[in-house]
Amino acid sequence: MASSGSGYDLSSSTFSPDGRIFQVEYATKAVEHAGTAIGIHCTDGVVLGVQKPLLNKLLVSSFSQRIYTVAENCGVGMTGFVPDGRQVVTRGMEEAASFVDNYGAAIPPSILADRMASYVHYFTLHGALRPFGASVLIAGYDEETSKPSLHMVEPNGVAYGYHACAAGKGRQPAKTELEKLELHKAPITCDEAVKQITRIIHMLWDENKDKPFELEVSWLSEKTGWKHQGVPKDILAAAATWAKEQLEEEDGDDEEEEEMEE
């Protein structure tokens, strides 16, 4: 940072000589220290999963949720600095309600993503404000096109559509695992996506280093009538059991390969 000149990280409205905005980069770093969030666009809908670390043994796990329903046809998962994420989610709720009031129809997820991204970007333009240290994943259903979609809004105010995406502490290894599934070539079902998200998040968790966590998972699909809902607990429990079995098998295979090499 010092190589670019001191003082360029004091305001989000100031570019460094090499074209960087350090305050936005710091906000992105804040997201990288938070729980992992994953979204998958499926053949029959969209699934969101967010890892919520339990920072205290006395904490009531159901509080401080990470996944919200901003409209009947749209759900949002967030990770990063939780109070910041909550403000962005609240803005999403306001935008969704405003769209219904003005046009009499549910807001398309692409428009919701663009409006939330514009709001986030606004906070990178003024010296009196600071960027949001949170990323949000948006799962939605467009009633006009009859298609579901997945979007992610990042701290710099950029919003993209994805086949699958990840944010938070395990973003890079989660992205690698998602790429192995080749979802851009052969999408999977929502039921399978719940299993894969659970497997990836359990794979990234280190029992010796990381805090215990609660996994929040939601979906929006044909079976839910294209309404955003939480995944039932029995399905989550079955997915967690399957994920742990898969990881144990993978560990066993790795040990056998190492023995053969020796």
N, C-alpha and C positions, 0 to 999 in steps of 0.2 A: 504494500500500500504506500509506503514512504517513498518508493521510487517514482511514483506518479506526482509527488508534490504534496506537502502538508496543507491541510485546510480544505481539501476537496471532498472530504467525507463529512463535513459539518452540515450540509444541506442537501436535500434530495433534488433541489432545483439547479445544482451546479455540476457541470460535466468536468471530469479531469482532462488533462491534455491528451490522453490516449482514448477519450470517448467513453469513459465509464462513469456510472452513477453509483458511488459506493454505498449510499444509504439503501438503495434497492438491493444491492448484493448482500448487505447485512440482513435485510429482511428475508432474503432467500435462505441465508444461513440459519435463521431462526426456525424456518420450516424444516430444515434438515436435522434439527435436534428433537423433533417431535415424532409421535407415533406414525407408523406407515399407513398410508391410505391407498387403496387400489380400486380401480373401476374396470369393468369388462363389458363391452358391447356384445350381446349374444344374438343368436338366431331368433329368439322369442322375447327379447327384452334387454334390460341393463341391470347389472348387479354392482353395488357399492359395498366396500368393506373397509372399516377403519379400526386400527389398533389403538385402544385407549389405555395408556399406562395407569396403573393404580399406585399413585405416589405415596400413599399412606395406608397402613393396615386397617385403620379405623374409618377409611373413606367408604361411603355408601356408593356402591358401583353404579347404580342406576342414575346418579346425578351427573351433571356436566357432560351431556351427550355430545356426540360428534357427528351424528347424522340427523338431518331435519327434513321435514316435508314443507317445502315453500309454496307449493300449489298441489292440487289433486293429481296433476300429471307430471310433477317435477319434484325430485328429491336432491338434496345437497349433502355431501360428506366433506368435512373440513379437517385440516390438520395444521399444526403450527402453534402460534401463540393464541391460545383458546379465546381470550376476550376479543382479539382482533377478528378471529374467524367468526365469532358470534355477530359482530357488527356487519360483516359482509353478508352473512346469512340473512340477517334482519333486512338488509337492503334488498336482497333477493325476494323476500316475502312482500315487501312494499312494491317492488316492480311488478310482481305477478298479480297483485291485487289491483294495481293501477291499470294494467293491461285489460283486465276483465271489465273494470269500470268504463274504460274508454271504448273498447271494441266489442264487448259482450262475448268474448271467447277466451279459452285458456291460452296462456302465453306459450308460444313455441320455444322449445329448449334452446335453439340457436340464438333467438332474440334475447332470452333471459341471460345467456352466457355473455353476449355482447354488452348488454346493459350493466351487468355486474362487473365486467372487465373495465368498462368506461369509468365506473365509480372507483374501482381500485386504482386505475391509472391516474385519476384526478389527484390522488394523495401523493403522487410522485412529482407533481408539477409546482408545488408551492413550498416555500421555505418555512412557512409557519406550520406545516403539516409533516407527518412522517408516513412512510409506506406501511401497508399492512403486512405483518409478519405471519401470513397465513395463505395457504392454497386451498381452493375449493374444487371438488369434483361434482359435476352436475349430470344427473340422469333424468331424462325427460322423454315425453311422447308428444309428437306433433300431430294434432288431430286433423290438420289439413292434408298432410302427406301420408298419414297413417303409418309413420315410421318412428321407432325409438332412436335416441342418439345419446352419446356420451361426450362431455366437454370438460375441460379443466381450465380454471382461471388462476394464473400465477401472480406473485407479488408485484411484478412489473406491469401488470395490467394486460397481459397477453392472454387470449383465449383461443384454444384450438379444439377441433373435434378429434376423437380418438377411437380406434378399435379397442384399445386397452391402454391404461395409463396408471402411473404411480407417483406418489409424493411422500415427503417425510424422510425419516431417518434411513429407511431401507429402500429409497427410490431406485438407486442404480442396480442392486442385486434383484429387486422385484421386477424391474424392467427387463433384465436379462432372462428371468424365468418366464415372463410373459411372452417375450420374443420366441422362446423355445416352443411355445404352444402354437405359433404361426396363426394367430387369430385373424390376421388380415387375409389369409388364404382359406382357412376352414374354421369359421366361427363355431363356438360351442353353445350348448343350451344353458339356461339360467341355473338349472340344478347342478350341472357340471361346474359352472363358474363359481358357485358357492363353495364347492369342494376345493377348487384350485386356489381361490383367494385364501381360504382357511389354511391350506397346505403351505402357501408361500409365506404367510405371516407367521405361522408356527416355525417354519424353517429359519426365518430371520431372527427369531427370538433366542437369546442366549440365557439359559436359566441361571448361570453363574454371574452374569454381568448386569442383565436387564431386570427392571422391575416387573412384578406380575402384571398381567394386562387382561382387559375384557375386550372381546371382539364384537363390534357392532356391524351387522350386515343387513342390508335392505335390498329390495328389488322392485322393479316395475316391469310387468310382463303381461302376456296374454292371460295367464291364470289369475292375475290380480285385477283383471279388467282395465289394464293400463293405468292403475292407480299406484302411487308410491307407498309401499308398506314395508315393515320390518319382516325379516325372514323368521318364521316360527322357530321357537327354541328347540323343538325336537329335531328339526332339519339341521339346525346349527350343531346340535350335540352329535348327530350322526356324521356330519361333515368333519367335526373335530376328531372323532374316533378314526375315520378313514384317513385323515391327514397324518395323524400320528403313526398309523400302521404303515403308510407309504414312506414316511421319513425313516422309520426303523428298518424297512426293507432296503432303502437306498443306502443307509449306513452299513448294513450287513454286506451289501454288494461291494461297497468301497473297501471294506476290510478284507474281503476275499481277494480282490484285485491286488491289494498291497501285499498280501501273503504270497500270491502267485509271482509277483515281481521279485520278491526277495528270494 
